[in-house]
Amino acid sequence: MRWADLDSLNHVNNVVYLDYAAEAQAMLAEDGVLAADLTVSRTTVEFLRPLLLSSRPVTIFSTLDGRLITQEIGVARDGGQTIFARVVTTFGARESLRAIGIAEAHTCRVRRSDLAPSGVVSPVKVFELFQEGRIMFVANQLKALAAGSFVVARVDVTYGPDITWRRQPYDVVSRISRVGTSSVTIEAEIVDGPLVHARATSVLVGYDLETQRSRAFNAEERAAFGPLSPRS
């Protein structure tokens, strides 16, 4: 774990869990356990509890099951293992994705450092582009909410055609698809005109900074979500 792994709440940044998982997958490929040329078609991440900076090493337990690899990311302590996130990666052919329709768009510029050796944006960096779009969407649409008032509980990314580097940015389009008593679901896509490169579904939950636990939304938050809630 590194200082640069932390976010503004002093938690390990959500994207970094994907870095940990990808590093472990690369080691499995070096050991011949996992094929090195597999195509990632889907990534699902469950964020179980915040991981703070620690001198204890991060451990990753990987389980292979056909086209799936499940990786539990945790820290060993007191003779046991505390799991902070679970990453499930699906390998296989990618399918065409249909657009979700009208949504708010934000531009995202690909950096050369986002590229894998193959010359396309790596799955980890696609995940990061979605995070950038989600932060912009929340900052623009939910200005009344206090910083740290919610955290991401789950993100599910489906990958379509590869994203390549270019000077002009891509668009990340986002919308709220569901609002509950303690969670909100945001759907997003990275698009180039009608072409959908990837889709993400993110679940955010209310969060109490003092207790470091999830909580139900308060009246002010529900009022902020109201105009953005899907209409039947």
LUMKE-586383 format. One record per residue: residue in three letters; x negated, y negated, z negated of N, C-alpha, C, O, CB in turn. Coordinates in steps of 0.1 Angstrom, whole numbers, plus 5000, padded with zeros to 4 digits. Glycine has a CB too. Layout:
residues N
rest n_px n_py n_pz ca_px ca_py ca_pz c_px c_py c_pz o_px o_py o_pz cb_px cb_py cb_pz
ALA X Y Z X Y Z X Y Z X Y Z X Y Z $
...
//
This chain:
residues 232
rest n_px n_py n_pz ca_px ca_py ca_pz c_px c_py c_pz o_px o_py o_pz cb_px cb_py cb_pz
MET 4992 5012 5000 5000 5000 5000 4991 4988 5000 4981 4987 4993 5010 5000 4988 $
ARG 4995 4977 5008 4988 4965 5009 4996 4953 5005 5009 4954 5005 4983 4963 5023 $
TRP 4990 4942 5001 4997 4930 4997 5006 4925 5009 5017 4921 5007 4988 4919 4993 $
ALA 5001 4927 5021 5008 4923 5033 5021 4931 5036 5029 4927 5044 4999 4923 5045 $
ASP 5022 4942 5028 5034 4950 5030 5046 4944 5023 5057 4949 5026 5031 4964 5024 $
LEU 5045 4934 5015 5056 4929 5007 5064 4918 5014 5058 4911 5022 5050 4924 4994 $
ASP 5077 4917 5010 5085 4907 5015 5087 4896 5005 5079 4895 4995 5099 4912 5020 $
SER 5096 4886 5007 5098 4875 4999 5103 4878 4985 5102 4870 4975 5107 4865 5005 $
LEU 5109 4890 4983 5114 4895 4970 5103 4904 4963 5106 4909 4953 5127 4903 4972 $
ASN 5091 4904 4969 5081 4913 4963 5084 4928 4964 5078 4936 4957 5078 4909 4949 $
HIS 5093 4931 4974 5096 4945 4977 5087 4949 4989 5084 4940 4997 5111 4947 4979 $
VAL 5085 4961 4991 5079 4965 5004 5089 4962 5015 5100 4966 5014 5075 4981 5004 $
ASN 5084 4955 5025 5092 4951 5036 5098 4963 5043 5092 4974 5045 5084 4943 5047 $
ASN 5111 4962 5048 5118 4973 5054 5110 4979 5065 5110 4992 5067 5131 4969 5058 $
VAL 5104 4971 5074 5097 4976 5085 5085 4984 5081 5081 4994 5089 5092 4964 5094 $
VAL 5079 4981 5070 5067 4988 5066 5070 5003 5063 5061 5012 5065 5061 4982 5053 $
TYR 5082 5007 5059 5085 5021 5057 5084 5028 5070 5080 5040 5070 5100 5022 5051 $
LEU 5087 5022 5081 5086 5028 5094 5071 5029 5098 5067 5039 5104 5093 5019 5105 $
ASP 5063 5020 5094 5048 5021 5095 5043 5033 5088 5035 5041 5093 5041 5008 5091 $
TYR 5047 5035 5075 5043 5046 5068 5047 5059 5074 5039 5068 5076 5049 5046 5053 $
ALA 5059 5060 5079 5064 5072 5086 5057 5075 5099 5053 5086 5101 5079 5071 5088 $
ALA 5054 5064 5107 5047 5066 5119 5033 5071 5117 5027 5079 5124 5047 5053 5127 $
GLU 5026 5065 5106 5013 5069 5103 5012 5084 5099 5003 5091 5104 5007 5061 5091 $
ALA 5022 5089 5092 5023 5103 5088 5025 5111 5100 5020 5122 5102 5034 5105 5077 $
GLN 5034 5107 5109 5037 5114 5122 5024 5115 5130 5021 5126 5136 5048 5108 5130 $
ALA 5016 5105 5131 5004 5105 5138 4994 5115 5133 4987 5122 5140 4997 5091 5139 $
MET 4994 5116 5119 4985 5126 5113 4990 5140 5116 4982 5149 5118 4984 5124 5098 $
LEU 5003 5142 5116 5008 5155 5119 5005 5159 5134 5002 5171 5137 5024 5156 5117 $
ALA 5005 5149 5143 5001 5152 5157 4987 5155 5158 4983 5164 5165 5005 5139 5165 $
GLU 4978 5148 5150 4964 5152 5150 4961 5166 5145 4952 5173 5150 4956 5142 5141 $
ASP 4970 5170 5136 4968 5184 5130 4975 5195 5139 4974 5206 5135 4974 5184 5116 $
GLY 4982 5191 5150 4988 5200 5158 5002 5205 5154 5007 5214 5159 4979 5212 5160 $
VAL 5007 5199 5143 5020 5202 5138 5031 5196 5146 5042 5202 5147 5021 5198 5123 $
LEU 5029 5184 5151 5039 5177 5159 5033 5173 5172 5021 5169 5173 5043 5164 5151 $
ALA 5040 5175 5183 5035 5172 5196 5033 5157 5197 5041 5149 5192 5045 5176 5207 $
ALA 5022 5153 5204 5018 5139 5204 5026 5131 5215 5026 5118 5214 5004 5138 5207 $
ASP 5033 5137 5224 5040 5130 5235 5055 5130 5234 5062 5128 5244 5036 5136 5248 $
LEU 5060 5132 5221 5074 5132 5220 5080 5118 5221 5074 5108 5217 5078 5138 5206 $
THR 5092 5117 5226 5099 5104 5228 5109 5103 5217 5117 5111 5214 5107 5104 5242 $
VAL 5108 5091 5210 5118 5088 5199 5131 5083 5205 5131 5073 5212 5111 5078 5189 $
SER 5142 5090 5202 5155 5085 5207 5163 5079 5196 5173 5071 5200 5162 5097 5213 $
ARG 5160 5081 5184 5168 5075 5173 5160 5075 5160 5153 5085 5157 5182 5083 5171 $
THR 5162 5065 5152 5156 5064 5139 5167 5059 5129 5174 5049 5131 5144 5055 5139 $
THR 5168 5067 5118 5177 5063 5107 5169 5061 5094 5162 5070 5091 5189 5073 5106 $
VAL 5171 5050 5088 5164 5048 5075 5174 5044 5064 5182 5036 5066 5154 5036 5077 $
GLU 5173 5052 5053 5180 5049 5041 5171 5043 5031 5161 5049 5027 5187 5062 5035 $
PHE 5174 5031 5026 5166 5024 5016 5172 5027 5002 5183 5021 4999 5165 5009 5019 $
LEU 5166 5036 4995 5173 5041 4982 5171 5032 4970 5180 5030 4962 5167 5054 4979 $
ARG 5159 5025 4969 5156 5016 4958 5144 5008 4962 5136 5012 4971 5153 5024 4945 $
PRO 5142 4996 4957 5131 4987 4960 5118 4993 4956 5117 4999 4945 5133 4973 4955 $
LEU 5108 4992 4964 5094 4996 4961 5085 4984 4959 5084 4976 4968 5088 5006 4972 $
LEU 5080 4983 4947 5072 4971 4943 5057 4975 4945 5053 4986 4946 5075 4967 4929 $
LEU 5049 4964 4945 5034 4966 4947 5029 4975 4935 5033 4973 4924 5027 4953 4947 $
SER 5021 4985 4938 5016 4994 4928 5002 4999 4933 4999 4999 4945 5025 5006 4926 $
SER 4994 5003 4923 4981 5009 4927 4982 5024 4930 4973 5030 4935 4971 5007 4916 $
ARG 4994 5029 4927 4997 5043 4930 4998 5045 4945 5005 5037 4952 5009 5048 4922 $
PRO 4993 5056 4950 4994 5058 4965 5008 5062 4969 5015 5068 4962 4984 5069 4969 $
VAL 5012 5057 4981 5025 5061 4987 5024 5075 4992 5014 5078 4999 5029 5051 4997 $
THR 5033 5083 4989 5033 5097 4995 5045 5099 5004 5055 5093 5003 5034 5107 4983 $
ILE 5042 5107 5014 5053 5110 5025 5054 5125 5026 5044 5132 5030 5049 5103 5038 $
PHE 5066 5130 5024 5069 5144 5026 5077 5146 5038 5088 5140 5039 5076 5150 5013 $
SER 5072 5153 5048 5078 5155 5061 5083 5169 5063 5077 5179 5060 5068 5151 5072 $
THR 5096 5170 5068 5102 5182 5071 5107 5183 5085 5114 5174 5090 5114 5185 5061 $
LEU 5102 5192 5093 5105 5194 5107 5117 5203 5108 5117 5214 5102 5094 5199 5115 $
ASP 5127 5200 5117 5138 5208 5119 5142 5206 5134 5151 5198 5137 5150 5205 5109 $
GLY 5137 5214 5143 5140 5212 5157 5135 5199 5162 5123 5196 5161 5154 5214 5159 $
ARG 5144 5191 5167 5141 5178 5172 5141 5167 5162 5139 5155 5165 5151 5174 5183 $
LEU 5143 5170 5149 5144 5161 5138 5132 5162 5129 5127 5173 5126 5157 5162 5130 $
ILE 5127 5151 5124 5117 5151 5113 5123 5141 5102 5125 5130 5105 5103 5146 5118 $
THR 5124 5147 5090 5129 5139 5079 5117 5136 5070 5109 5145 5066 5140 5146 5071 $
GLN 5115 5123 5067 5103 5119 5059 5108 5112 5046 5115 5101 5047 5094 5111 5067 $
GLU 5105 5117 5035 5108 5110 5022 5096 5103 5017 5085 5108 5015 5113 5120 5012 $
ILE 5097 5089 5016 5086 5081 5012 5088 5077 4997 5098 5072 4993 5086 5068 5021 $
GLY 5078 5080 4990 5079 5078 4975 5065 5076 4969 5055 5074 4975 5085 5090 4969 $
VAL 5066 5076 4955 5054 5074 4947 5054 5085 4936 5065 5087 4930 5053 5060 4941 $
ALA 5043 5091 4934 5042 5101 4923 5040 5094 4910 5031 5086 4909 5031 5112 4926 $
ARG 5047 5098 4900 5045 5092 4886 5051 5102 4876 5061 5108 4878 5052 5078 4885 $
ASP 5044 5103 4864 5049 5110 4853 5052 5125 4857 5062 5131 4852 5061 5104 4847 $
GLY 5044 5130 4866 5046 5144 4869 5057 5147 4879 5060 5158 4883 5049 5152 4857 $
GLY 5064 5136 4883 5075 5137 4893 5073 5129 4905 5062 5123 4907 5089 5134 4886 $
GLN 5083 5128 4913 5082 5120 4926 5095 5111 4927 5106 5116 4927 5081 5130 4938 $
THR 5093 5098 4928 5104 5089 4930 5104 5085 4944 5095 5080 4950 5102 5076 4921 $
ILE 5116 5088 4951 5118 5085 4965 5124 5072 4967 5134 5069 4961 5126 5097 4972 $
PHE 5118 5063 4975 5123 5050 4978 5130 5048 4991 5138 5039 4992 5111 5040 4977 $
ALA 5126 5056 5001 5133 5056 5014 5132 5069 5021 5123 5077 5018 5126 5045 5022 $
ARG 5142 5071 5029 5142 5084 5037 5144 5080 5052 5153 5073 5056 5154 5093 5033 $
VAL 5134 5085 5060 5134 5081 5074 5136 5094 5082 5129 5104 5080 5120 5075 5078 $
VAL 5147 5094 5090 5150 5106 5099 5147 5101 5113 5154 5092 5118 5165 5111 5097 $
THR 5138 5108 5120 5135 5105 5134 5140 5116 5143 5137 5128 5141 5120 5102 5136 $
THR 5147 5112 5154 5152 5122 5164 5143 5120 5176 5142 5109 5181 5167 5120 5167 $
PHE 5138 5132 5182 5131 5132 5194 5139 5137 5205 5147 5146 5203 5117 5140 5192 $
GLY 5137 5132 5217 5145 5137 5229 5147 5127 5239 5143 5115 5238 5158 5144 5224 $
ALA 5154 5130 5250 5157 5121 5261 5166 5110 5256 5175 5112 5248 5164 5129 5272 $
ARG 5164 5098 5261 5172 5087 5257 5184 5085 5267 5183 5089 5279 5164 5074 5257 $
GLU 5195 5080 5262 5207 5079 5270 5210 5064 5273 5205 5055 5266 5219 5085 5263 $
SER 5218 5062 5283 5222 5048 5286 5231 5043 5275 5239 5050 5270 5229 5047 5300 $
LEU 5230 5030 5272 5238 5024 5261 5247 5014 5267 5243 5006 5276 5229 5018 5251 $
ARG 5260 5014 5263 5269 5004 5267 5269 4992 5258 5268 4994 5246 5283 5010 5268 $
ALA 5271 4980 5263 5271 4968 5255 5283 4967 5245 5294 4973 5248 5272 4955 5264 $
ILE 5281 4961 5234 5291 4960 5223 5301 4949 5226 5312 4948 5219 5285 4959 5210 $
GLY 5298 4940 5236 5308 4930 5239 5303 4916 5233 5291 4914 5232 5321 4933 5233 $
ILE 5312 4907 5231 5309 4894 5227 5302 4894 5213 5307 4900 5204 5322 4885 5227 $
ALA 5291 4887 5212 5284 4886 5199 5274 4874 5200 5272 4869 5211 5276 4899 5197 $
GLU 5269 4870 5188 5260 4859 5188 5246 4863 5193 5242 4874 5189 5259 4853 5173 $
ALA 5240 4855 5201 5227 4859 5206 5216 4851 5201 5217 4838 5199 5227 4858 5222 $
HIS 5204 4857 5198 5192 4850 5194 5181 4856 5203 5181 4868 5206 5189 4853 5179 $
THR 5172 4847 5207 5161 4852 5215 5150 4858 5207 5147 4854 5195 5155 4840 5223 $
CYS 5143 4868 5212 5132 4875 5206 5121 4877 5216 5123 4882 5226 5136 4888 5199 $
ARG 5109 4872 5212 5098 4872 5221 5089 4884 5218 5085 4886 5206 5090 4859 5221 $
VAL 5085 4892 5227 5077 4904 5225 5062 4899 5224 5058 4891 5233 5079 4915 5236 $
ARG 5055 4904 5215 5040 4901 5214 5032 4912 5219 5037 4924 5219 5036 4898 5199 $
ARG 5021 4909 5224 5012 4920 5229 5009 4930 5218 5007 4942 5221 4999 4914 5235 $
SER 5008 4926 5206 5005 4935 5195 5017 4944 5192 5016 4954 5184 5002 4927 5182 $
ASP 5029 4941 5198 5040 4950 5196 5039 4963 5205 5047 4972 5203 5053 4943 5199 $
LEU 5030 4963 5214 5029 4974 5224 5022 4986 5219 5012 4985 5212 5023 4969 5237 $
ALA 5027 4998 5222 5020 5010 5220 5010 5012 5230 5010 5005 5240 5030 5022 5219 $
PRO 5001 5022 5229 4991 5024 5239 4997 5027 5253 4990 5025 5263 4982 5036 5236 $
SER 5009 5031 5253 5016 5034 5266 5020 5021 5273 5024 5021 5285 5028 5042 5264 $
GLY 5019 5010 5266 5023 4997 5272 5037 4992 5270 5041 4982 5275 5020 4998 5287 $
VAL 5045 5000 5262 5059 4996 5259 5059 4993 5244 5051 4997 5236 5069 5007 5263 $
VAL 5070 4986 5240 5072 4982 5226 5074 4995 5218 5083 5003 5222 5083 4972 5224 $
SER 5067 4997 5207 5068 5009 5199 5081 5009 5192 5087 4999 5189 5056 5010 5190 $
PRO 5086 5021 5188 5098 5022 5180 5098 5014 5167 5108 5008 5163 5101 5036 5176 $
VAL 5086 5013 5160 5085 5005 5148 5087 4991 5151 5094 4984 5144 5071 5007 5142 $
LYS 5081 4986 5162 5083 4972 5166 5097 4968 5171 5101 4957 5169 5072 4968 5176 $
VAL 5103 4978 5177 5118 4976 5181 5126 4974 5168 5134 4965 5167 5123 4988 5189 $
PHE 5123 4982 5158 5130 4981 5145 5127 4967 5139 5136 4961 5134 5124 4992 5135 $
GLU 5115 4962 5141 5111 4949 5135 5118 4938 5143 5123 4928 5137 5096 4946 5136 $
LEU 5120 4939 5156 5127 4929 5164 5142 4928 5160 5148 4918 5159 5127 4933 5179 $
PHE 5148 4940 5156 5161 4940 5151 5162 4933 5137 5171 4925 5135 5167 4954 5149 $
GLN 5151 4935 5129 5151 4928 5116 5150 4913 5118 5157 4905 5112 5139 4932 5108 $
GLU 5142 4908 5128 5141 4894 5131 5155 4888 5135 5159 4878 5131 5130 4891 5142 $
GLY 5162 4896 5144 5175 4891 5149 5185 4891 5137 5193 4882 5137 5180 4900 5160 $
ARG 5184 4901 5128 5194 4901 5117 5191 4889 5108 5201 4883 5103 5192 4914 5110 $
ILE 5179 4886 5105 5176 4875 5096 5181 4862 5102 5186 4854 5095 5161 4874 5094 $
MET 5179 4860 5115 5184 4848 5122 5199 4847 5122 5205 4837 5119 5179 4847 5136 $
PHE 5205 4859 5124 5220 4859 5124 5225 4855 5110 5235 4847 5109 5225 4873 5128 $
VAL 5220 4861 5100 5224 4858 5086 5221 4844 5082 5230 4837 5076 5217 4868 5076 $
ALA 5209 4839 5086 5206 4825 5083 5215 4815 5089 5218 4805 5084 5191 4822 5087 $
ASN 5219 4818 5102 5228 4809 5109 5243 4810 5105 5250 4800 5104 5227 4811 5124 $
GLN 5247 4822 5102 5261 4824 5100 5265 4824 5085 5277 4822 5082 5265 4837 5106 $
LEU 5256 4827 5077 5259 4828 5062 5250 4819 5054 5244 4824 5044 5257 4843 5058 $
LYS 5250 4806 5058 5241 4797 5051 5245 4795 5036 5236 4791 5028 5242 4784 5058 $
ALA 5257 4797 5033 5261 4795 5019 5256 4806 5009 5257 4804 4997 5277 4794 5018 $
LEU 5252 4817 5014 5247 4828 5005 5233 4825 5000 5224 4820 5008 5248 4841 5013 $
ALA 5231 4828 4988 5218 4826 4981 5208 4836 4986 5212 4847 4989 5219 4826 4966 $
ALA 5195 4832 4987 5185 4841 4991 5184 4853 4981 5185 4851 4969 5171 4834 4991 $
GLY 5183 4865 4986 5182 4877 4978 5195 4881 4972 5196 4890 4963 5173 4874 4966 $
SER 5206 4876 4978 5220 4880 4973 5224 4893 4979 5234 4899 4974 5230 4869 4977 $
PHE 5217 4898 4989 5220 4912 4994 5207 4918 5000 5198 4911 5003 5231 4912 5004 $
VAL 5207 4931 5001 5196 4938 5006 5201 4948 5017 5213 4951 5017 5187 4945 4995 $
VAL 5192 4953 5025 5196 4963 5035 5195 4977 5029 5185 4981 5023 5186 4962 5047 $
ALA 5206 4984 5030 5207 4998 5025 5204 5009 5035 5199 5019 5032 5221 5000 5019 $
ARG 5208 5006 5048 5206 5016 5058 5205 5009 5072 5212 4999 5074 5218 5026 5058 $
VAL 5197 5014 5080 5196 5010 5094 5195 5022 5103 5187 5031 5101 5184 5000 5096 $
ASP 5203 5022 5114 5203 5033 5123 5201 5027 5137 5209 5019 5142 5217 5040 5123 $
VAL 5190 5030 5143 5186 5025 5156 5186 5036 5167 5180 5047 5165 5171 5019 5156 $
THR 5193 5033 5178 5193 5042 5190 5185 5035 5201 5188 5023 5204 5207 5046 5194 $
TYR 5176 5042 5207 5167 5036 5217 5172 5040 5231 5175 5051 5234 5153 5041 5215 $
GLY 5172 5030 5240 5175 5032 5254 5163 5030 5262 5152 5034 5258 5186 5022 5258 $
PRO 5164 5023 5274 5152 5020 5282 5141 5013 5275 5144 5004 5266 5156 5013 5295 $
ASP 5129 5016 5278 5117 5010 5271 5117 4995 5273 5122 4989 5283 5104 5015 5277 $
ILE 5112 4988 5263 5110 4973 5263 5096 4971 5267 5087 4976 5260 5114 4966 5250 $
THR 5093 4963 5277 5079 4960 5281 5076 4945 5278 5085 4937 5275 5077 4963 5296 $
TRP 5063 4942 5278 5059 4928 5275 5063 4919 5287 5061 4924 5299 5044 4927 5272 $
ARG 5067 4907 5285 5069 4897 5295 5069 4883 5288 5070 4882 5276 5082 4899 5303 $
ARG 5067 4873 5296 5067 4859 5291 5080 4855 5285 5081 4849 5275 5062 4850 5301 $
GLN 5091 4858 5293 5104 4853 5288 5109 4862 5277 5107 4875 5278 5114 4853 5300 $
PRO 5116 4857 5268 5121 4865 5256 5133 4874 5261 5140 4872 5271 5125 4856 5245 $
TYR 5136 4884 5252 5148 4892 5253 5158 4885 5244 5155 4876 5236 5145 4907 5249 $
ASP 5171 4890 5244 5181 4886 5235 5184 4897 5225 5185 4908 5229 5194 4881 5243 $
VAL 5186 4893 5213 5192 4901 5203 5206 4896 5200 5208 4885 5195 5184 4902 5190 $
VAL 5216 4904 5203 5230 4900 5201 5235 4907 5189 5233 4919 5187 5239 4903 5213 $
SER 5242 4900 5180 5247 4906 5167 5261 4902 5164 5266 4892 5168 5237 4901 5156 $
ARG 5268 4911 5157 5281 4908 5152 5284 4916 5139 5277 4926 5137 5292 4911 5163 $
ILE 5293 4911 5131 5297 4919 5119 5309 4928 5124 5318 4923 5130 5302 4909 5108 $
SER 5307 4941 5121 5317 4950 5125 5326 4955 5114 5337 4961 5116 5311 4962 5132 $
ARG 5321 4953 5101 5329 4958 5090 5325 4950 5077 5313 4947 5075 5327 4973 5087 $
VAL 5335 4946 5069 5332 4940 5056 5340 4948 5045 5352 4950 5046 5337 4925 5056 $
GLY 5332 4952 5035 5338 4960 5024 5337 4952 5011 5334 4940 5012 5332 4973 5023 $
THR 5340 4958 5000 5339 4951 4987 5325 4948 4983 5322 4939 4975 5346 4959 4977 $
SER 5316 4957 4987 5302 4955 4983 5292 4957 4995 5280 4956 4992 5298 4965 4972 $
SER 5297 4958 5007 5288 4960 5018 5293 4954 5031 5305 4952 5032 5285 4975 5021 $
VAL 5284 4951 5040 5288 4945 5053 5280 4952 5063 5268 4955 5061 5286 4929 5053 $
THR 5286 4955 5075 5279 4962 5085 5277 4952 5097 5286 4946 5102 5287 4974 5090 $
ILE 5264 4952 5102 5261 4943 5113 5256 4952 5125 5248 4961 5123 5250 4933 5109 $
GLU 5263 4951 5136 5258 4957 5148 5250 4948 5157 5253 4936 5158 5271 4963 5156 $
ALA 5240 4953 5163 5231 4945 5171 5226 4953 5183 5225 4965 5183 5220 4939 5163 $
GLU 5222 4945 5193 5216 4951 5205 5205 4942 5210 5206 4930 5209 5226 4954 5216 $
ILE 5194 4948 5216 5184 4941 5223 5188 4943 5238 5188 4954 5243 5170 4946 5220 $
VAL 5190 4931 5245 5195 4932 5258 5187 4923 5268 5180 4914 5264 5210 4928 5259 $
ASP 5188 4927 5280 5182 4919 5291 5193 4918 5302 5195 4927 5310 5169 4926 5298 $
GLY 5202 4908 5300 5214 4907 5309 5223 4918 5305 5226 4920 5293 5210 4907 5324 $
PRO 5228 4926 5315 5237 4937 5312 5230 4950 5307 5236 4959 5302 5245 4941 5324 $
LEU 5216 4950 5307 5209 4962 5303 5207 4962 5288 5201 4952 5283 5195 4963 5311 $
VAL 5211 4973 5282 5209 4974 5267 5197 4983 5264 5197 4995 5268 5222 4981 5260 $
HIS 5187 4977 5258 5175 4985 5255 5175 4993 5242 5169 5003 5241 5163 4975 5255 $
ALA 5183 4988 5233 5184 4995 5220 5196 4989 5212 5200 4978 5214 5171 4993 5211 $
ARG 5201 4998 5203 5212 4994 5195 5209 4997 5180 5203 5007 5177 5225 5001 5199 $
ALA 5213 4988 5171 5211 4990 5157 5224 4987 5149 5231 4978 5152 5200 4981 5151 $
THR 5226 4996 5139 5237 4994 5130 5231 4993 5116 5224 5002 5111 5248 5005 5130 $
SER 5233 4981 5109 5227 4979 5096 5237 4977 5086 5247 4970 5088 5217 4966 5097 $
VAL 5236 4983 5074 5245 4981 5063 5238 4973 5052 5227 4977 5047 5250 4995 5057 $
LEU 5243 4961 5049 5238 4953 5038 5247 4954 5026 5259 4955 5027 5237 4938 5043 $
VAL 5241 4954 5014 5249 4955 5002 5245 4944 4993 5234 4938 4993 5246 4969 4994 $
GLY 5255 4940 4984 5253 4929 4975 5242 4934 4965 5241 4945 4962 5266 4926 4967 $
TYR 5234 4924 4960 5222 4927 4952 5221 4917 4941 5222 4905 4943 5210 4928 4961 $
ASP 5217 4922 4929 5215 4914 4917 5200 4913 4915 5194 4924 4911 5223 4920 4905 $
LEU 5194 4902 4916 5180 4900 4915 5175 4903 4901 5164 4908 4898 5175 4886 4919 $
GLU 5183 4900 4891 5180 4901 4877 5179 4916 4873 5169 4920 4867 5189 4894 4868 $
THR 5189 4924 4877 5190 4938 4873 5183 4947 4883 5181 4958 4881 5204 4942 4871 $
GLN 5181 4941 4895 5175 4949 4907 5184 4960 4911 5179 4971 4914 5161 4954 4903 $
ARG 5197 4957 4910 5207 4968 4914 5217 4962 4923 5219 4950 4924 5214 4973 4901 $
SER 5224 4971 4930 5235 4967 4939 5247 4963 4931 5248 4966 4919 5239 4979 4949 $
ARG 5256 4955 4938 5267 4949 4931 5278 4946 4941 5275 4946 4953 5264 4937 4923 $
ALA 5290 4944 4937 5301 4940 4946 5299 4925 4950 5293 4917 4942 5315 4942 4939 $
PHE 5305 4921 4961 5304 4908 4965 5313 4899 4956 5323 4904 4952 5308 4906 4980 $
ASN 5309 4887 4954 5317 4877 4946 5327 4870 4956 5326 4872 4968 5309 4868 4938 $
ALA 5335 4861 4950 5345 4854 4958 5339 4845 4969 5344 4845 4980 5354 4846 4949 $
GLU 5328 4838 4965 5321 4829 4975 5316 4837 4987 5317 4833 4998 5310 4822 4968 $
GLU 5310 4849 4984 5305 4857 4995 5316 4862 5004 5314 4863 5016 5296 4868 4989 $
ARG 5327 4867 4997 5338 4872 5006 5343 4861 5014 5347 4864 5026 5349 4878 4996 $
ALA 5344 4849 5009 5349 4837 5017 5339 4835 5029 5344 4831 5040 5350 4825 5008 $
ALA 5326 4836 5027 5317 4834 5037 5318 4844 5048 5317 4841 5060 5302 4834 5032 $
PHE 5320 4857 5044 5322 4867 5054 5335 4867 5062 5336 4871 5073 5320 4881 5047 $
GLY 5345 4861 5055 5358 4861 5061 5360 4857 5076 5365 4864 5083 5367 4852 5053 $
PRO 5355 4845 5079 5356 4841 5093 5349 4850 5103 5352 4850 5115 5351 4827 5095 $
LEU 5339 4857 5098 5331 4866 5107 5336 4880 5108 5331 4888 5116 5317 4866 5103 $
SER 5346 4883 5099 5351 4897 5099 5359 4901 5111 5365 4892 5118 5361 4899 5087 $
PRO 5358 4913 5115 5365 4918 5128 5380 4916 5126 5385 4919 5116 5361 4932 5131 $
ARG 5386 4913 5137 5401 4911 5137 5407 4924 5144 5402 4929 5154 5405 4898 5145 $
SER 5418 4928 5138 5424 4940 5144 5433 4936 5156 5439 4944 5162 5433 4947 5133 $
//
